[in-house]
Amino acid sequence: MSYHVFEVEGGHKLSGTVKPQGAKNEALQVICAVVLTEEEVVISNVPDIIDVVRLIDLLRGLGVEVVRESHDTYRFCAREVDLEYTKSDQYHQNASKIRGSVMLMGPLLARFGKAFLPQPGGDKIGRRRMDTHFLGFQKLGAEFRYDPVEKTYMLDARGLKGEEVLMEEISVTGTANMLMAASLTPGTTTIYNAACEPYIQQLTDMLTAMGAKIEGRGSNLLRITGVDKLSGTSHRVMPDMIEIGSFIGLAAMTASELTIEDAHPDKLGLIVPTFKKLGLEINTQGNSLHIPAQEEYEIGTFIDGSIMTIYDAPWPGFTPDLMSIVLVTAIQAKGSLLVHQKMFESRLFFVDKLIDMGARIILCDPHRATVIGLERKFPLRGIEMSSPDIRAGVALLIAALSAEGKSTIHNINQIDRGYERIDDRLRNLGASVKRIESQ
């Protein structure tokens, strides 16, 4: 059986301008939201990546009319939805491959009173509990059943009604599910401890344009007054913040000058300030970010001189999806950095590959790693490795592009799940990346 790998020749300086794709995490939410209405919904700036394609295929199987109007624009119409399809083997197989499929449950439950979903897949980055979703649905009046043999979730609602819901964890997908379900639920639903990521803000804007009544946008307290029906709308997906952060790290590690267009610096939260803590120069030019070539960059310290620590947290904290990029970027810096990955317990295990490449990293425990910068005195060396998840995969790709010699990266379907044509776009910047077939 053949599969594709990336063959990377490192050590090349990159240059040029790159434009981020549409945000993967938002796209998965707003595409699920089309099930809430029988009218047409047009969504643009949709990234052409595996997870999004799989979700759109799920909608087609459910009977949703899907027209691809251009490379990044789709027209959806969920006038007729076949709920029996959710019990089919094909639905079970396809829905279990992507974690984003869980966000179909809120729309299906609110509009049709029932939902069925196999245990969703996604990255292998530790336990990602589903409790938050189902406890919220139960609070609105849904009955929940789990089949441990088939690993399937079932929800049934004779009649949902608005309630006060205290989310036991700040879950982006859980908040999205509750928002969508509450939009068509009679009465007023209050969501405390809601996620307030830009993706949720974008979903809120889309639902409001469809006729939903939502108060508290951008906060962790949302109040939704249910309406009888939602209408169609047009919506544009925001630029992918994680891809923007990845390109910042790429510029630093390869000592390259890059311009990131359409970056919306005002909507990036702590991303730019966090990379600046590593000593990076990042300049805002209108709606773009310019990263000059830097042969040297030095990690800062805290005011008392103690080692810099970067940790992830729910928005407006620093996103966990960029922790692997921060870690890799620190490899060639001057100084030391403690990376504390609080939210997922398996995301740092990829550092063994970086250590094999010559990085000075101490894995303290599943959540913490200390990076001792090489200051470009010693280049990383190319090796053969495998991508464990989307974000670690791109971090390893960045390391390989900065290394001496050739690297081979297996399991690149993980990278393709979240980054559109990443090899083509890197080649346009001067990188030597080949997608080759391997046995």
C-alpha positions in Angstrom: 0.0 0.0 0.0 1.4 3.4 -1.0 1.1 6.7 0.8 2.6 10.1 0.6 5.5 11.6 2.6 7.2 15.0 2.6 10.8 15.0 1.6 12.4 18.2 2.9 15.8 19.6 2.1 16.4 22.1 4.8 18.7 25.1 5.1 17.1 27.3 2.4 16.3 31.0 3.1 12.7 31.8 2.3 11.2 35.0 1.1 8.0 36.4 -0.2 4.3 36.9 0.7 1.9 34.4 2.0 -1.8 34.6 2.6 -3.4 32.5 5.4 -6.3 30.1 4.6 -9.7 30.4 6.1 -9.8 29.2 9.8 -10.2 25.5 10.1 -11.9 25.6 13.5 -14.4 28.2 12.5 -15.2 26.5 9.2 -16.2 23.3 11.0 -18.6 25.2 13.2 -20.3 27.4 10.6 -20.7 24.5 8.1 -22.6 22.6 10.8 -24.8 25.6 11.4 -26.3 25.3 7.9 -28.4 22.4 9.2 -30.4 24.9 11.4 -32.3 26.4 8.4 -34.1 25.1 5.3 -33.0 28.2 3.4 -29.7 28.7 1.5 -26.5 29.6 3.3 -23.4 30.7 1.4 -20.0 30.4 3.1 -16.8 31.8 1.6 -13.1 31.6 2.4 -13.6 27.9 3.3 -10.2 26.1 3.5 -9.8 23.1 1.2 -8.5 20.7 3.8 -9.3 17.1 4.6 -11.4 17.7 7.8 -13.6 20.3 6.0 -14.1 18.1 2.9 -15.1 15.2 5.1 -17.7 17.3 7.0 -19.2 18.6 3.7 -19.4 15.0 2.5 -21.3 14.1 5.7 -23.8 16.9 4.9 -24.3 15.6 1.4 -25.0 12.2 2.9 -27.6 13.8 5.1 -29.3 15.1 2.0 -28.1 18.7 2.2 -27.7 20.3 -1.2 -24.1 21.4 -1.6 -22.9 23.5 -4.6 -19.3 24.5 -4.8 -19.4 27.9 -6.4 -15.7 28.5 -6.5 -12.5 27.2 -4.9 -13.4 28.5 -1.5 -17.1 29.3 -1.6 -20.0 26.8 -1.0 -23.8 27.2 -1.2 -25.7 24.9 1.2 -29.4 24.2 1.5 -30.6 21.8 4.2 -34.3 21.9 3.1 -34.5 18.1 3.2 -32.5 16.2 5.8 -32.4 12.4 6.0 -32.1 11.5 9.6 -32.0 7.7 8.8 -28.6 8.3 7.2 -27.1 9.0 10.7 -27.7 5.3 11.5 -25.9 4.0 8.4 -22.4 2.4 8.4 -21.2 5.0 6.0 -22.2 7.8 8.4 -20.6 6.0 11.3 -17.3 5.5 9.4 -17.1 9.1 8.1 -18.3 10.9 11.2 -15.9 9.0 13.4 -12.9 10.3 11.4 -13.3 14.0 12.4 -13.9 15.6 15.7 -15.8 18.5 14.1 -18.7 16.1 13.4 -19.8 16.5 17.0 -21.1 20.0 16.2 -23.8 18.5 14.1 -25.6 17.3 17.2 -26.7 20.7 18.4 -28.3 21.7 15.0 -29.9 18.3 14.5 -31.3 18.2 18.1 -32.7 21.7 17.9 -34.3 21.4 14.5 -35.4 17.7 14.5 -35.5 16.7 18.1 -33.0 13.9 17.8 -29.3 13.4 17.0 -27.0 10.4 16.6 -23.2 10.4 16.4 -20.4 7.9 16.6 -17.5 8.7 18.9 -15.6 11.4 16.9 -12.0 11.1 15.9 -9.3 13.8 15.4 -5.9 14.4 16.9 -4.4 11.9 19.4 -3.4 14.5 21.9 -4.9 13.1 25.1 -8.4 12.8 26.5 -11.0 15.2 25.0 -14.1 14.5 27.0 -17.6 14.8 25.5 -19.3 15.3 28.8 -19.6 19.1 28.5 -21.7 18.7 25.3 -24.1 16.2 26.7 -24.5 17.7 30.1 -25.5 20.9 28.3 -28.0 19.2 26.1 -29.5 17.3 29.1 -29.9 20.7 30.8 -32.1 21.8 27.9 -34.2 18.7 28.3 -32.6 16.1 26.0 -32.4 12.5 26.9 -28.9 11.1 26.4 -27.8 7.5 25.8 -24.3 6.1 25.1 -23.7 2.6 23.6 -20.3 1.5 24.8 -20.2 -1.4 22.4 -21.0 0.6 19.3 -19.3 3.7 20.8 -22.3 5.8 19.7 -24.1 8.8 21.3 -27.8 9.3 21.0 -29.9 12.3 21.9 -33.7 12.5 22.0 -35.7 15.6 22.8 -39.5 15.6 23.1 -39.3 19.3 23.8 -36.3 21.5 24.6 -36.7 24.6 26.7 -34.3 27.4 27.7 -32.3 27.0 30.9 -29.3 28.3 32.7 -26.3 26.2 31.7 -23.0 26.3 33.6 -20.3 24.8 31.4 -18.0 22.7 33.5 -15.1 23.4 31.2 -14.4 26.2 28.7 -15.0 24.2 25.5 -15.1 25.8 22.1 -17.0 23.0 20.4 -19.2 22.6 23.4 -20.1 26.3 23.4 -20.7 26.2 19.6 -23.1 23.2 20.1 -25.0 24.9 22.8 -25.2 28.2 20.9 -26.7 26.4 17.8 -29.1 24.3 19.9 -30.3 27.2 22.0 -31.0 29.4 18.9 -34.1 27.3 18.1 -35.0 26.3 21.7 -38.0 28.0 23.2 -37.3 30.4 26.1 -34.1 31.9 27.2 -30.9 29.9 27.6 -28.0 31.4 29.6 -24.5 29.9 29.0 -22.1 30.6 31.8 -18.3 29.9 31.4 -18.7 29.9 27.7 -15.7 29.9 25.3 -15.3 33.4 23.7 -12.7 32.5 21.0 -12.9 34.5 17.7 -14.4 31.4 16.2 -17.3 31.5 18.6 -17.7 35.3 17.9 -17.8 34.5 14.1 -20.4 31.8 14.7 -22.4 34.3 16.8 -22.3 36.8 14.0 -23.5 34.2 11.5 -26.4 33.0 13.7 -27.4 36.6 14.4 -27.5 37.3 10.7 -29.8 34.2 10.3 -32.2 35.7 12.9 -30.9 34.3 16.2 -31.2 36.5 19.3 -27.8 36.3 21.1 -26.5 38.7 23.8 -22.9 38.8 25.2 -20.9 38.3 22.0 -17.2 38.0 22.9 -17.8 37.3 26.6 -18.0 34.1 28.7 -21.7 34.8 29.5 -24.1 34.3 26.6 -27.8 34.8 26.6 -29.9 33.2 23.8 -33.6 33.8 23.3 -34.9 31.0 21.1 -36.7 31.8 17.8 -39.1 29.6 15.8 -36.9 29.4 12.7 -33.7 30.8 11.2 -33.2 32.1 7.7 -30.4 31.9 5.2 -27.4 34.2 5.1 -23.9 34.7 3.6 -20.8 34.4 5.8 -17.1 34.7 5.3 -14.7 32.6 7.4 -11.9 34.6 9.2 -8.2 34.0 8.4 -6.6 31.1 10.3 -4.8 32.4 13.3 -2.9 29.1 13.8 -1.6 29.3 10.3 -0.5 32.9 10.8 1.4 31.8 14.0 2.9 28.9 12.1 4.3 31.3 9.4 5.8 33.6 12.1 7.6 30.6 13.6 8.7 29.5 10.1 10.3 32.9 9.4 12.2 32.9 12.7 13.6 29.4 12.4 14.7 29.8 8.8 16.0 33.4 9.4 13.7 34.5 6.5 11.9 37.6 5.6 8.2 37.0 5.2 5.0 39.1 4.8 1.7 37.6 5.9 -1.2 39.2 4.1 -4.7 39.5 5.4 -3.5 38.7 8.9 -6.0 40.9 10.7 -3.4 41.8 13.5 -6.2 43.4 15.6 -7.9 40.0 16.0 -4.9 37.9 16.9 -5.1 38.4 20.7 -1.8 37.3 22.4 -0.3 35.6 19.4 2.0 38.4 18.3 3.0 39.5 21.8 3.8 35.9 22.7 6.2 35.4 19.8 7.7 38.8 20.6 8.6 37.3 24.0 11.0 35.0 22.1 12.8 38.1 20.7 11.1 38.1 17.3 10.6 41.4 15.4 7.1 41.5 14.0 5.8 44.6 12.3 2.2 45.5 11.5 1.7 47.0 8.1 -1.9 47.8 7.7 -3.7 44.4 7.6 -0.5 42.5 7.1 2.4 41.3 9.3 6.0 41.7 8.2 8.7 39.5 9.8 12.2 40.6 8.9 15.1 38.1 8.6 16.7 37.6 12.0 19.9 35.7 12.4 19.6 36.3 16.2 16.7 36.5 18.6 16.8 36.3 22.3 14.1 34.9 24.7 13.1 37.5 27.3 12.8 36.8 31.0 10.3 37.8 33.6 10.9 41.1 35.5 12.7 39.3 38.3 15.0 37.6 35.9 13.4 34.2 36.1 13.1 31.9 33.1 10.4 32.8 30.6 7.3 30.5 30.8 4.7 30.3 28.0 1.5 28.4 28.7 -1.8 27.9 27.0 -5.2 29.1 28.2 -8.7 29.6 26.8 -9.2 32.8 24.9 -8.1 35.5 25.4 -5.2 33.5 26.7 -2.6 32.0 24.3 -4.0 29.2 22.1 -2.9 25.6 22.7 -2.8 25.1 19.0 0.4 27.2 18.7 2.3 25.8 21.7 4.2 23.3 19.5 5.2 26.2 17.1 6.4 28.3 20.0 8.5 25.4 21.3 10.1 24.8 17.9 10.8 28.5 17.4 12.7 28.6 20.7 15.2 25.9 19.5 17.4 28.4 17.7 16.9 31.3 20.1 19.3 32.7 22.7 18.2 31.8 26.2 15.8 29.3 27.7 12.1 28.8 27.7 9.7 26.7 29.8 6.7 25.5 27.7 3.7 24.5 29.8 1.0 22.8 27.8 -1.9 22.8 30.3 -4.9 21.8 28.2 -3.7 18.5 26.6 -1.5 15.9 28.1 0.0 14.3 25.0 0.9 17.3 22.7 4.5 17.5 23.8 5.5 13.9 23.1 6.7 14.9 19.6 9.8 16.5 21.2 11.7 13.2 21.0 12.0 13.8 17.2 13.3 17.3 17.8 15.9 16.0 20.3 17.0 13.5 17.6 17.5 16.4 15.3 19.8 18.1 17.8 17.5 20.3 19.8 18.3 20.8 23.5 15.0 20.0 25.1 14.1 18.5 28.5 10.7 16.9 28.6 9.8 17.5 32.3 6.5 15.6 32.2 3.5 15.2 29.8 2.7 18.9 30.2 6.0 20.7 30.4 9.2 21.0 28.4 12.3 23.2 28.8 14.0 24.4 25.6 17.6 25.6 25.9 18.3 27.7 22.8 21.1 26.7 20.3 21.6 30.4 19.3 22.2 29.1 15.7 25.6 27.8 16.8 24.5 24.3 15.9 22.0 23.7 13.1 19.4 20.9 13.4 20.0 17.9 11.3 17.5 16.2 9.0 16.0 12.9 10.1 13.2 10.5 9.3 10.1 11.1 11.4 6.3 10.8 11.6 3.6 13.5 12.2 1.6 12.6 15.4 -1.1 15.4 15.0 -1.8 18.4 12.9 0.0 21.1 14.9 3.0 18.9 15.9 3.2 17.9 12.2 3.7 21.5 11.1 6.1 22.2 13.9 8.3 19.2 12.7 8.0 20.5 9.1 9.3 23.9 10.3 12.2 22.2 12.1 13.0 20.2 9.0 13.0 23.4 6.8 15.6 24.9 9.2 17.8 21.8 9.4 20.9 20.8 7.5 20.3 17.9 5.1 17.2 15.9 4.2 14.3 15.0 6.4 11.4 12.6 5.6 8.1 13.2 7.3 5.5 10.3 7.3 1.8 10.5 8.2 1.4 13.8 6.4 -2.3 13.2 6.1 -2.4 14.7 9.6 -0.9 17.9 8.3 -3.2 17.9 5.3 -6.2 17.8 7.7 -5.5 21.3 8.8 -3.2 23.1 6.2 -4.3 23.6 2.6 -1.6 22.7 0.0 1.1 23.6 2.5 3.8 22.1 0.3 2.9 24.2 -2.8 2.7 27.3 -0.7 6.1 26.7 0.9 7.7 26.1 -2.4 6.3 29.5 -3.6 8.4 30.9 -0.7 11.6 29.1 -1.8 11.4 26.0 0.3 12.4 22.6 -0.9 9.5 20.3 -0.1 8.4 17.4 -2.2 5.3 15.3 -1.8 6.5 11.8 -2.8 4.9 8.4 -2.9 6.3 5.8 -0.5 5.6 2.1 0.1 
